[in-house]
Amino acid sequence: MERLTVGTVEYMRVHVEDRSQQISELPASLTYDVKAPDDTFKYNAQAGNRIGMTAYCLLDTTGWAVGQYRLYVRFPVSPELPLLGPLPFLVDDG
């Protein structure tokens, strides 16, 4: 499980594999959500970056509580809108 330290700004990388081999690059319009342990949103429909089939989700953990969070990545692939997740990760005090 991925670990981040409270107060850091880091990218969470999510590699996507398309088993049907219909896409070779994620759409530029991908977004992500992060839910806290209490189910509140830390990020909601935040624009992400991508290189090829890897999504880059920038997370600023300043002021976050220690605990397990969940990342969700969404991107349009017509006619669908896949939602990947929850992808759990830990935020700790280092």
C-alpha positions, 0 to 999 in steps of 0.5 A: 500500500502506498504511503504519504507523509502528512504535509507533503505534496506528491503525485500518486501514480495509477497505471491503467492496463487496457486488456481490450487494447482499444486505447493506448493513452488515457484521455486528457480529461481524466479526473480523480477523487480522494475520500478521507477515512470519515468519507468526506471528500479531500478532492472531488473531480480534480483534474489529473495529468497523464502520460500514456496509460499512467494517471498522475494525481497530485495530492497535497496532504497538508493538514490531513489526519493520519489514516487510510484514504481512498483514491478514485480515478475516472476518465471518459472512454466513449461510450463509457466512463470507467471509475477505478477504485477505491485505491487505498493509501495511507497518510502517516506522520512519517 
